[in-house]
Amino acid sequence: MNLIQKISLTIVPLLFSACAYNSANTYDFKRVGQSVIDDNLKLQWQDNTLSRDTKLFLDDAISHCNNLDFLNHKDWRLPSYEELLSLGDYEVYKPTINDIFKFTASGHYWTVLYKTTQLGEHITLQDYTEVKRIYFSDGYSYDNDRTGKAYVRCVRSTLKD
């Protein structure tokens, strides 16, 4: 294991924990049917059996989310690293995710890098050769590992709703 990987294994859990809570140690999540709304980040998260059971290669995961027609919305996508990281909760273990999420595997979930020119504008895939996977068994992340399959949890912005 190289130095950067060792640093990542040390720092990521701290970041994960910091992202999971706001200053009052409360969450801005609410469950709405088969999804969870994050009022703070203005995101809607898929949370049904597919988000626990769907395990795909990266390209298939991107296509899966981009083509998802779920809850009368067709603008789903694979989350960014920071977005998925915001779901973490180090008070729980296996899975290390806020307990409002009912359908989560204790395994790796895909994330990709996105870019946008202005808040609220359409987010486009920048370079998904740079990927990270978050391991919801312990909250650690793994950089740029495109091999194998990982779980998929799709997300969409609620800014235009």
TIPATI-232862 format. One record per residue (C-alpha): x, y, z. Coordinates in nm, 3 decimals. Layout:
BEGIN
REC|X|Y|Z
...
***
This chain:
BEGIN
REC|0.000|0.000|0.000
REC|0.148|0.336|-0.101
REC|0.153|0.652|0.112
REC|-0.145|0.813|-0.063
REC|-0.360|0.505|-0.002
REC|-0.258|0.502|0.366
REC|-0.345|0.871|0.401
REC|-0.677|0.812|0.225
REC|-0.766|0.531|0.466
REC|-0.695|0.768|0.755
REC|-0.860|1.087|0.631
REC|-1.166|0.956|0.444
REC|-1.345|0.826|0.757
REC|-1.301|1.168|0.918
REC|-1.444|1.341|0.611
REC|-1.720|1.083|0.591
REC|-1.819|1.154|0.949
REC|-1.804|1.532|0.903
REC|-2.023|1.515|0.592
REC|-2.281|1.296|0.761
REC|-2.383|1.545|1.028
REC|-2.474|1.908|1.031
REC|-2.368|2.123|1.324
REC|-2.665|2.019|1.539
REC|-2.589|1.650|1.483
REC|-2.919|1.606|1.301
REC|-2.997|1.500|0.947
REC|-3.175|1.679|0.667
REC|-3.312|1.354|0.523
REC|-3.675|1.253|0.489
REC|-3.818|0.932|0.351
REC|-4.069|0.966|0.068
REC|-4.191|0.625|-0.051
REC|-3.906|0.443|-0.222
REC|-3.668|0.739|-0.203
REC|-3.493|0.964|0.046
REC|-3.489|1.342|0.007
REC|-3.185|1.540|0.121
REC|-3.324|1.890|0.182
REC|-2.977|2.027|0.254
REC|-2.814|1.922|-0.074
REC|-3.142|1.924|-0.273
REC|-3.106|1.563|-0.382
REC|-3.345|1.270|-0.414
REC|-3.192|0.926|-0.357
REC|-3.321|0.597|-0.488
REC|-3.386|0.366|-0.193
REC|-3.555|0.045|-0.293
REC|-3.449|-0.315|-0.347
REC|-3.263|-0.214|-0.665
REC|-3.029|0.011|-0.464
REC|-2.940|-0.286|-0.246
REC|-2.938|-0.563|-0.508
REC|-2.810|-0.404|-0.832
REC|-2.442|-0.476|-0.884
REC|-2.294|-0.370|-1.220
REC|-1.975|-0.286|-1.406
REC|-1.907|0.090|-1.420
REC|-2.032|0.155|-1.776
REC|-2.347|-0.046|-1.707
REC|-2.401|0.142|-1.379
REC|-2.383|0.478|-1.560
REC|-2.630|0.357|-1.824
REC|-2.857|0.211|-1.558
REC|-2.893|0.543|-1.376
REC|-2.910|0.757|-1.692
REC|-3.194|0.540|-1.826
REC|-3.380|0.493|-1.498
REC|-3.749|0.587|-1.507
REC|-3.838|0.588|-1.138
REC|-4.103|0.774|-0.936
REC|-4.214|0.970|-1.244
REC|-3.863|1.108|-1.303
REC|-3.616|1.030|-1.582
REC|-3.325|1.254|-1.474
REC|-3.140|1.005|-1.252
REC|-2.761|0.970|-1.260
REC|-2.474|0.804|-1.076
REC|-2.377|1.018|-0.775
REC|-2.058|1.211|-0.730
REC|-1.815|1.099|-0.460
REC|-1.906|1.391|-0.232
REC|-2.278|1.327|-0.273
REC|-2.257|0.960|-0.182
REC|-2.013|1.035|0.098
REC|-2.274|1.267|0.253
REC|-2.494|0.964|0.333
REC|-2.240|0.811|0.570
REC|-2.295|0.763|0.940
REC|-2.006|0.640|1.154
REC|-2.237|0.585|1.449
REC|-2.355|0.269|1.275
REC|-2.165|-0.018|1.115
REC|-2.236|-0.257|0.830
REC|-2.367|-0.059|0.660
REC|-2.216|0.276|0.759
REC|-2.502|0.482|0.621
REC|-2.777|0.689|0.776
REC|-3.047|0.451|0.900
REC|-3.320|0.628|0.702
REC|-3.185|0.429|0.406
REC|-3.354|0.090|0.427
REC|-3.198|-0.077|0.122
REC|-2.816|-0.071|0.134
REC|-2.568|-0.350|0.078
REC|-2.254|-0.368|0.292
REC|-2.036|-0.334|-0.014
REC|-1.880|-0.099|-0.270
REC|-2.096|0.165|-0.442
REC|-1.993|0.349|-0.761
REC|-1.933|0.724|-0.782
REC|-1.795|0.936|-1.068
REC|-1.661|1.287|-1.123
REC|-1.900|1.548|-1.261
REC|-1.867|1.912|-1.355
REC|-2.114|2.193|-1.393
REC|-2.070|2.556|-1.486
REC|-2.328|2.698|-1.249
REC|-2.529|2.565|-0.956
REC|-2.851|2.415|-1.076
REC|-2.744|2.375|-1.439
REC|-2.735|2.035|-1.600
REC|-2.457|1.824|-1.454
REC|-2.256|1.637|-1.715
REC|-2.012|1.354|-1.688
REC|-1.662|1.501|-1.692
REC|-1.424|1.209|-1.693
REC|-1.543|0.885|-1.548
REC|-1.200|0.733|-1.583
REC|-1.160|0.902|-1.243
REC|-1.390|0.701|-1.022
REC|-1.416|0.625|-0.654
REC|-1.603|0.352|-0.479
REC|-1.734|0.390|-0.126
REC|-1.743|0.073|0.077
REC|-2.051|0.097|0.298
REC|-1.936|-0.188|0.517
REC|-1.678|0.036|0.685
REC|-1.702|0.374|0.506
REC|-1.364|0.363|0.332
REC|-1.323|0.463|-0.030
REC|-1.110|0.328|-0.310
REC|-0.970|0.552|-0.585
REC|-0.983|0.484|-0.956
REC|-1.062|0.114|-0.932
REC|-1.272|0.038|-1.239
REC|-1.246|-0.338|-1.209
REC|-1.532|-0.566|-1.124
REC|-1.884|-0.485|-1.025
REC|-2.012|-0.254|-0.753
REC|-2.354|-0.162|-0.619
REC|-2.554|0.124|-0.769
REC|-2.759|0.390|-0.592
REC|-2.897|0.654|-0.830
REC|-2.958|1.018|-0.743
REC|-3.124|1.322|-0.896
REC|-3.132|1.693|-0.823
REC|-3.453|1.840|-0.680
REC|-3.358|2.201|-0.763
REC|-3.604|2.220|-1.054
REC|-3.893|2.034|-0.885
***
